[in-house]
Amino acid sequence: MSTSFCASYMNITPKEIQTFWSGAPYNPHRDPELQRNSRLSVVNLYGQRSSYEAEKTTGYRSEQTEIDAVVEFLESYTRQNDILRAKSIWATKLPALIELDEILQVAFDGERWGEVESGLSPAVGMIDDPRTQSQYPFRLDFSEEGHVVVYGSPGTGKTTFLQSLIISTALTYPPEILSMYLMDFGGGSLNLFLNLPHVGGVARDADKEKTEKLCKMIASEIDRRKELFSEIGVVNIDSYREASGDTLPYILLILDNFAPVMELYPMLDSFFQSLSREGASFGVYLVATASSQNAIPYRIAQNIKNGVALRLPDKSDYISIVGRTEGMEPENLPGRGLARGKPPLEFQTVLPARGDNENQRVARLRELCELMDSKWKGARPAPIPVMPGIVRSADFKTEGLLAGLCVESIEPVVVDMTLNPYILISALGGGDRIELISAIIGQTPEKLSGALVALYDPTRELDALKPQTPEYITEPAAFDDYMASLMPILQNRKERADSGDESFLLEEKPIVVAIGDLGRFMETVSEESIKRLGNIINLGRRLKVHIVLAGRGEDIIKHYYAGEPLTISMVGNAAAILIGGSVQTHGVFTTKLGYSEAAEQLSGAMGYLVTQTGVRKIKCVTQ
């Protein structure tokens, strides 16, 4: 058997052959005579000879090797002579860069979304399947496989994967079919999609309120869907849609970088356990990225069956994420990964938009988001409920007087003046009594149609309300006269109501008596006026008479414990709004709050609404 360099055997003949070396630099001007067989020997100092093999080099430098020149010639010759290329026995290698529009047949045509098939399976990349010699779009089939986690070392393309998923899903499914909520605990790039009509909001890692409110909202939606599904007797969203005819949207919660979530918000552990265990059945899916398997606690990860693996430092992780790989691992390219399967297959993540660089792609994505935003005229996902900086009554359509927004749910909290005709505002410390009573009184013309409002304001702190109050009173004597004139009107209403005919009240205008400062009121008006106001509390509940009384907490406590009847009646019968200080320091109100909650200091516009039916923490209306 020959041991010469490049020598080999061919099975078509027993003769030994010598292959040519094709890697030499290509020199079209080389003289073949210079490379005839010429044997060289090395003679040492003792006269001993040894064969010398020269290096396989021509000494000529070229950018092209001889084999490259041969391939180039053959390619040119076949093209010039119209010779068909031989059929390839292997599919071409996956390219390192693939744009989304190369693989996606979108439903959005620039004006509207067309019809889409049932289920939710957006395309995010291109699969390479060597066994079938095929390449085809890589889709995440949420309807069949549920939640998914994308694992990969830093810099391997996890965020790009999410960007491509978001824009692919948005281009394929209209907002009435799909809602997306984004949690960005990575570099902040998901904020780019805030204007998509499919996106209800983006919660950043530092935004505690938004993050917690988003999770509570999704948990509430899952509970609501449980009730809907149980009423019809179905167990998944596709069956519910078919049985009910209701286009209940799929919900994607997309979370970039899961690792810090449990560190920053350990209270969300139970939420993610519940979501991963139950959410998929109700059409609520989690997509998360993680740098390693231990970034997601096992109690959560055990409920997530679908995984995607980009490049990872520990090769053994591929097996647990996507299945037995038979030694295969992703090529070292951004966005290259392995998809779960039998066997797992390599894929290339698509770029979310065309562009020569990142800035151009971001600009294109913004254009797409703005275009879809402008074209969609239908319903949109519910926004993440976040407490506004200022609660304005004009921003909320309510039947009763808006007291504020519930801190827990960010829903309007109203006082129904037919059930609670009296409102008592107790302000301590930094509680802004003037802004609150101004906002309450300012709503009365709209919420109590035709109301006759009388405001007693001896300190003129509420003079901005003068245009809205037919009876703006600053002098004690004038208030005494007003109360005296009111008595015959109320007496007449009482007598008619006592006769059993209360239908007349439908035509009577509501009467509102408002007092801005309990302390000054007690110091200035007559005892008779105070007594008359107390009688109204006992009689006015069925006479369409309302009282709005504000005061400093110290004054309310003082008069209450002094046995003053009007104050005692208001504390016992009115819907009370407590602002400033703590619930404990307001003293005279029964709330049944726990010790720590009752001792909490109320800052800014934060307060409590206390009624006969319970206590709710609110951010008070101030405009």
N, C-alpha and C positions, 0 to 999 in steps of 0.2 A: 504494500500500500504506500502510495506517495505521501511524503510529509512536506512537500514544497508549498510555498505560499500560494494561495488561491487554487490549488489543485483540488479536483473533486471527481466523483464518478457520476455517470448518468445511467439510468436503468435501461436505456434503449440500446446500449452496447457495452460490452465488457472492457472496451478500450479506455485507457486513462486520457483525460483531456486537461487542458490548461485554460482557465478563464482569463479574460483580459481585465486589467485594472482600469475602471472607468471613472475614478475619482480625481484623475490628474487635471491640472488647470488646462483649459482648452487653448491651444496655440495653433491657429490655422496655418501658420508659416513654418511649422516645425519640419526639419529635415529628417526623414525616417532613417537615413543612413547613419546618423549620429547615435542611434540607439540599437545598432546591431548587437548581436551577442558578443560581448567583450568581457572575458573573465579577468578579474583582478585577484591578486594574492598579496597577502601581507607576510613579509619575511622579518622575523625577529632577529635579535642579536646573535642567536645561536644557529642561524641559517634555516630554521624551521619555517615551513610555509603553511599558511591557513587561508582558506577561501574568504573572500571579502564580498559581502552583499551591499551594494550601494542603496541609499535611501530611495524609496519610491517617489521621486520628485524630479521634475524636469528643470528645476531652477527658474521656470517661467511663472510669473504671477498673473492671474486672471480672475475676474469676478465670476466667471462661468466655468464649470467643470465640463469634461468631455461628455459625460452622460447628459448634462443639461443641453449641450449643443445638439446631441443626437435627438433628444426629445423635441427640441425646438424645430429641428429640420423636419422630423416626421409630422409634427402638428401642422407646419406650414404646407408641406407637400399634400397631406390629405385634404386640407381645406381648399387648396388651389385646384385639386382634381376631383372635388365633390365626393370624396370617399367617406362613407358613414363611419362614425365613431363606434367602436366595439361596445357592446353592452357591458356596463360595469357590474362586477360581481359583488361590490360593496356599495352601500349608500355613502354619499359624501359626508365628510365629517361635519358635525354641528358647528356652525359659525360662532365666533365669540360675541358678535353683536347681531341681535335680531330686533327689529322694531315691531311694536304691537300690531300696527296695521298690516303687517305681512301675514299674520295668522288669524286675524279677527274679522269675521263677517258681522258688522255691527248692526244693531237695530235702529240706532240714531243716525239719520241721514242729513243732519244739519238743520232740520226743521222740526222733526217729530220722531218718536219711537214707533217702530212697527210691531207686528205681532211676534211674540217669542214663545218658545216651547215651555212646557211646564217644568218645574224644577229650577234649581239654581246651580249652574256649573260654568263659571267664568273661565276663560282661557288666560293663562299667566306665563306660558313658555312653550318651548318646542321639545318634544320627547324624541329620543333616538332609540330605536328598537332594533338592534343588530340581528336578532334571531329571525325576525320577519322582514328584514331589510326595508324598514319603513321609518319615516319620521312624520310626526303628526302633532297637533296642538296639545299641550299639557293643560288639562282642566281640573279645577278643584270642584268635585261633585259634592256639594254640601248636603243635598237632599239624600244622598246615599251614604256618605261617609261622615257627615257631621263636622264637628270642630276640627281645626288643624293648627299645628304649631310648626313654625319654620325655624329650624336650628341652623346656626352657622357662626363661625368665628367672626370677630370684628373685621369689617372691611370686605366681607364675602358677598354682600348684596342683599341683606335682609330687608333694609328699608326700601330699596328699589323694587324688591318683590312685592312689598305692600303697595307701593305707588302704582305698579302695573296692575295689581289686583283691583285697586279702587277705581282706576280709570277704565279698565276693561269691563268691570261690572256695571259702571255707570253708563258706558256706551251701549251695553247689551240690554239692560233692563230699565224700564221707565221707573220714575220715583214712586208711582202707585203700587209697584210690585216689590220694591226694595227700599229699605231705609238703612243708612249706615251711621254709626257713631264711632268716633275715633278717639283713642287714648294715646297720647304721644309722650312717652317716657324716654324717647331717644333724643334725636337732634333737633326736633321741632319742625321737620319738613312736612308733616301731615297737615299742618295748618294751611298748606297750599290748596287743599280741597274744601275749605270751609264754604265756598260759594256754590258748590255742587248742590243742585236741588234735591239730591238723595241724602245729603249729610245733615243730620240734626244738630251737630255740634262737635267741637274738638276740646277735649280736656287735657291740659298739660300737667306734668308731674307736680309742679309747684302750686297748682290750683286745687286746693283741698276741697273747697265747697263744690266746685264743678264736678270733680271726680266722684265725690260721695253722692251727690245728687244724681249723676248719671247712672251709677250702679243701683241706687234705690229705684229710679224710674224704670230700668230694665227689669229689676226684680218684680216690681208691681205689674209690669206688662206680662211677664210670664204667669203670674198669679191670675191676671185677668183672662189670659188665654186658656188656662186650666179650666176656668168656669165655662168659657165658651165651648170648648171641646167636649166637656162632660155633658153639657146640655144636649148635644147632638149625638154623643156616643162614639166619637172618633178619637184616634190616638196620635195623629200627626197632621201637619199643616196642609199637606196636599189633599188628604181625605176631607179635611174641614172645608177647604175651598170648594171641592167638588160637591159636597153635601149641602153647603149653605149658600153657595153662590157669592159669598163675600170674598173680595180680593184682599185678604189679610196679607200685609206685606211681610216678606222675609226681613229679618233684622241681622245685620252684621255688626258685631262689636270688634273693631280692629285695634289691637294693642301692640304698639311698637316698644319692645324691650320690657319683658315681663319681670325681670330680676328685681328692680327696685320697688315694685308695687307692694310686696308684702313687708318690705322694710319701712316704707313711708306710710302705708295704710294697712296695718295688720288687721284692722276691723273688717276689711273686705274679704278676708279668707273664706268666710262662710258663703259670701255672695258667689265667689268663683267656684266653690265646690258645688253649689246648687246649680249655677249656670252650666258647668261642664257636665253635670249629671242629668239635668232635665231639659235644658234649653233647646237642644236640637229637635226634640219631639214637637216643640211648639214653634219651630221656625226661627229660633234665635240662636245664632252661631257665633262662636268665638274664633278669631284668628289672631294668634300671638306670635311674636318672635322671641327667641332666646339664644344666648351665646353658648349655652351648654345644657345638658339634660337636668342637672341639679338646680337650674335656675327656676324651675317650676316644681313646687312641692308634689310629692307622689300622690297625695290625697286628691289633687286636682288632675295631675297628668294621667292617672290611671283611667280617667273617664274620657280621655281624648285618644282615639284610635288612629287618626290620620296624622302622619308626620312627613315633613319635607326636610332633607338634610343638604345644606350647602357644605362648603369645606369645613372640616372639624379637625382639631389637633389629635384627638384620640380615635384611631380607626375603628376600635371596638364599638364606638357609639353608633356607627352606621347601622349595625345589625339590629340594635334595639329600637332604632327610629324607623327604618324602612324595611327591615327584614334581611335575610341572608344575602350578602352581596357577592359571595364567591371571590372575594379579594378585590372587587371593583371599588374604586373611589372616584369622586368627581375630579375632573381636570382642574388644575390650579388657575382658574379664570373667574373673574367676578360674575356672579349670577349662575355659575355652573353648580348643579346639585344632583341629588338622587331622589327619585320619587318612589314612594312605597308601592310594592307590587310583588308578584311571583313570576320571575325574579324582579328586583328593583331595577329601574331604568334611569339612565342619565338624561338630564334635561338642561336646557339653557333658558334662563329667565329672560323675557323680552324687556326691552326698554319701553317705558310708558309713553314716549312721544319721540318724534323725529327731531334731530338736531346734531350739529357737529360737536357740541360740547354741552356740559351740564346747564349752563345759563340759557342756551337756546331751547333745550328740552323743557326747562322750567317755564320759560315764556310761552311755549306752545301749550303746556298744560293749563296755564292760567287762561289762555284764549279759549280752550275747550270748555273749561269750567264756566267761564262767563257766558259762552254761547249757550250751553245747556241751561244755565240759570235763566237766561233771557227768553228762551223758547218754551220753558215749561210753565204752564198756567194752572195746573191742577194742584191738588193737596200736597203738602210737604210733610216730612217727618216732624213730630213734636220736638221743639227745641229743648235742650238741656235746661231744666228749671234752675235758674240762678237768680239770687236776690239782687234786684236793681239797686243802684246807689241811692235813688230817691223814689219813693212810692207816690205816684201821682194818680189821683182818682180818675183823671181823664183817660188814662191808659187801660182801664179795666171797665168792662160793661157788667154791672151788677144790679140786682133788683133792690137790695137794701143799701144802707150807708156803708161805704167801704171803711173798715177800721184799719186795715193793713193787709200784709201778706203773711201767711203761715210760714214760720221758719222751717218747718219740717218738709212741707210739700211745695212751697212757693205758690200756693193757691190763694185767691182772694178770700179774706175773712170779712164777713159783713154783719151788720147789726140790723135785724129785721125790726123796723120800728112799729110794726103791728104787734109783734110779740114782746119787744123790749122798747117801750115808748120813752124810756128815760136812759140817759147816758151820763155817767160820772167819770170825769178824768182826774186822776190823782197823779201829780207830778212831784218828783223828788230830785234833788241834786241837778244833774245835767238834763233831766227830762224837759223837752221843749213844749210846755203847756200851750203857748200861744200858737205855734205852728199847727199843733194837733187839733185844737178846737176850731182854728180857722179852716182847716181842711174839712172837718166834720160839718160845720155850718155852711161852708161853700157848696156842699153837695145837696143841701135841703131843697133848693128850688127845683132840681131835676128829679130827685128821688121821692120827694113828697110834693106831688104836683099841686100848685096853687097855694102852697103853705104860707101862712101869715107869720113871719118871723119877727120877734122882738128881742133885741140884744141889749143887755145892760152892761155898759163898759165905762165905769167911772174913771178908770185910769187911762182911757183912750188907747189901750194897747191893741185893740182890734179895729181901729178906725178904717183899715183897709177894706173891712167888710161892710162899710156903710152903704155902698151902692146896692148891695144884695139884701139889705134888711130894711123893710118898710118902716120899722120902729127901731131906730138906733138911739138908745137912751144913755145919757151920761150923767144926768142929775138924779139924785135920790128921790126928790119930790115928783119928778116926772115918772119915775118907775112906780111910785106909790099910786099915782093917778092911773097909770096903765093897768096895774093889777086890779084897781077898783072897777075900772071899766070892763075888765074881762069877766068879772063875777056874774053879771046878769046873763051874759052869753052862755057861760058854762052851766048856770042854773037852768036855763031853758033847755039845753041839750040833755041835762040830767033828767028833767021831768019827762021829756018825750021818750027817753030811753027807758025810764021806769014804767012807762005805760005799756011797754012790751013791743013798741014799734021802733026798731033801730035802723030800719031801712033809710030813714031820713039822713043818717050819717054819711051815706054814699055821696050825697050832694054837698055836705058841709066841708069847708076847707080846713085842712089841718092847721093847728096853732102850735108854734114852736117858741118856747121861752128859753133863751140862752143867757148864761151868766159866765163871764170870763174869769172871775176871781172870787171864790167863795169867801175868803177872808175879808176883802173890801166890801163885799155884799153884806155880810153880817154887821160890819161896822157902820154902814151908811143908811140902809133902808129901814123902814119902820118895822116894828114887831108885827104889825098887822099884815104887811106884805109878806113877811117870812112865814107867818101862819097860813096865809092864803095859798102860798106856793106849796106848803106841806099838805094842805087839803087836796090840792090838784093831784098830788101823787097818789092819794088814796082813792080819788074819784076819776081821774083822767084816763085811766087805762081803756075805758070804753067810750070816751068822749072826744077822741081824736086830738088830744092835747099832749104835747111832748116837751120834755125838759132836757136841756143839755147844760150840765153844770161842770165847770172846771175849777180846780183849786190846787194849791200847794198841799203836798201830803201832810205836812205839819199841821196845817189848819184843819184838814179833814179829821186827823187823829184827835186834835184838841177838842173840836166841837162834838165829835162822836162820844168821847169819854166824858164830856161834860153833860151828856144827856140831851143835846140839842135835837129836837124832833125831826127837823128837816134833814139834817145830816144823817141821822139814824135811818130815816126812811129811804134816802137815796142809796146808802150803803147796802141796805137790805133788799131793795127792789130794782136798782138800776143795773144795766150792763156797764161794768167798770173797766176802764182802760188804765193800767198802771205803767208809768214810764219813769225812768231814772231810779237810782237807789237799787234796792232789791225788794222782792216780794215780802220778805220778812219785815223790812223797815217801813213798808206801807201799813203794816200793823193790823188794820181793822177788817181786812178782807179774808174770807175763807177760800182757800185754793186747793187744799189736799195735795200740795206738791211735796216731793221729797226734800229732805233737809238741804242737800247740796244745791238742788235746783232753786229752792226758795231763797238761798243765801247768795246766789249768783248776782253780780252787779250788772245792771242793765245800762249799756252804753248807747250813745247816739239815739236813734229812733226805735231801739228795741224796747219791747214792752210785753204785757200780758193782757189778754181780753178775758175777763172773768164774768161768766153768766151763770144762770141757774143750771145750765146743762153741762158746764165744765169749764176748763181753763185751756187757753191756747196761747203759745208764745208767738208773737207777731213782730214784724217790722212795721211800725205805724205809718199811716198815710200822713204826709206833711204838705202836700200841695193838691 
